[in-house]
Amino acid sequence: MTQLTMGKALGAGLRRAMADDDRVIVMGEDVGKLGGVFRITDGLQTEFGAMRVIDTPLAESGIMGTAVGLAFRGYRPVVEIQFDGFVYPAFDQIVCQVAKLHYRTRGNVTMPITIRIPWAGGVGAAEHHSESPEAYFVHTSGLRVVAVSNPQDAYVMLRQAIACDDPVVFFEPKRLYHSKGEVDLDGDIADAAPMGVARVVREGSDVTLLTYGAQVSTALDAALAAEDDGISIEVVDLRSISPVDYTTVTASVRKTGRVVVTHEAAREAGVGAELIASITEKCFHYLESAPVRVTGHDIPYPPAKLEKHHLPDLDRILDAVDRVLDRPNSLSGVQL
């Protein structure tokens, strides 16, 4: 095991995938000579050459269109979208081509494209640099959508995504790039948990807390704080948000009878809404209270000085836990 930051783990995963398969090509804005704005691809162009680590023009639609052509020709392109808010020019290509070609060709063409997106807030960035667009892609059939929360998953799941014949939207929480953890660099990805399987990262008996990405660490902090009040929270890291591992999710909800979902993205029509709807359909007779969402607000992402009020924090999560447990909370006595 090696101690690595998430950023270094992602770079190691790319390096291993490129060494194992010469069809893997990395492309994006500043990924070559600069090594990416977050230095994830640092050193890869020197090691593998400019034909496999390609600095592209500032044109996300062109990047994705090129990746489609490469996939048609048998390559396995890894596309870096420099920031989450820059993905929208590529949206047409992703939704109309990447997601549909396997279906359109009756399985004769695969699109083994991995779309890496530095994602979400908490880094004090400017406009278009802290967005959470995952619901757009979750709604799009034909795409796998995953979000990592720790260096080990970053390393393994990136390799799994590149090896997958389906297109994968791979969300990397920017505020965790410098977080450290143990990483097994020698393990076989076939022996690891599949990227579509959720993980219970903390066992509990009173409330199920579902989340993904950087919110996993916030959820674990909330679970630790709740323990002081005698409340046992089970934290589930979804890892994959399309498809969702409802086997793991429903097992937890049926055990606890109560569920809170938290994510950074806006509340309206977000991933949390789909999770709660599906959980209600599957676990209605097990629920002891109405599920609760703790999310970002339904506004454009705020300026950096205000983002601490926008991101779901420990206090907002604990208040939601109090609500599902019918304890005094911010809505006590309020008619909804």
Phi, psi and omega in degrees: 000142182235137177279118182223152167285164177298319179301314179293324179295320177296317177298320178294323178295318177297315181300316181294317180296321180290324178290325183282335187214113183285001174276350181281123180236134178256132181214147179162180183283117177068021181281343186271270185300317181284330184085019180086151181296335176256008177063025179293323183262018183302127176086349184290322180292323177297321183282319188249350177093161185285350176275346179245343174236101197251122171281120185258165169296166178279075185206091185298324177298319178294322178299312182292321178298321176296320179297322177299313178299319178296318179297320175304326184269008173099002178276169179236078185289141172246113184260131172257121168269121194302320175218154182308317183286356179265000186284342190295325174299336178270357187299319180300314180297316183295313186281319187270337182244297187304313185286340191250343191295323178299314179293317183297327183263014180055038176086001182281338180238132174253158179236074182282065182253130174254123183251100181277130181228108167300131204216147169075184193255199178093008182241008178066037185269171181278180179304144181073010183241008184215036186266164180232081187268019189299328184298327177302317185278327175298325180287347186264108178298142179103352178248141164266139181231121182231158178218127184263156184229358183203160184299322181297313177296323179302314181293310185287313185292329176294318176296320178295320180297316181294324180283345183283141178280351176269153172291136183235123170271116191247103183270129180243113182292117185301323184286357175253002182304328182261002177287143186251154177191169179283135180229130175270103184278349186255355184289154176273130182295340177290338181269348181276163175300134178302150184293347178271004184257130177286163181228131171279110184267347173208124179285147178199172186231346186261320185217139171265127179245111184259134179197186180197164179064215184296338180292345178298316180294322177295319179296320179294322176297319179295318179297320179294319179294321181295332180301329179295336178262010179078020181257130182255111182254129173265121182259125179244121173271111185296325182063305175251128178252358167200109359282159175269140178277083183287345175297311178291317183297310183291328176299319179291315182295322179292334177284315187268329181079000182218145184217137172236136177243134177228137171207162183285331184296165180300159185286314188298120177056033180271181179301323180300323179296317179294319179300314183292320178299314182292320178296320179297320177296320187271335189230021188308315185283354177262345186283131178265345179203167180291135176297156184229140175256140172234111192222179166293166181276160182277065179219160168302152184303131188283169173301159187304324183292343183252357188293335178295336177275345182268320184286134176300126183244183183302316183295318180293323178293316180295326176296321177294322176298318177298322180296313183288341177265003180058039173261163177306133185209183186294341180257004182303127178084357180269132177277119181269000000 
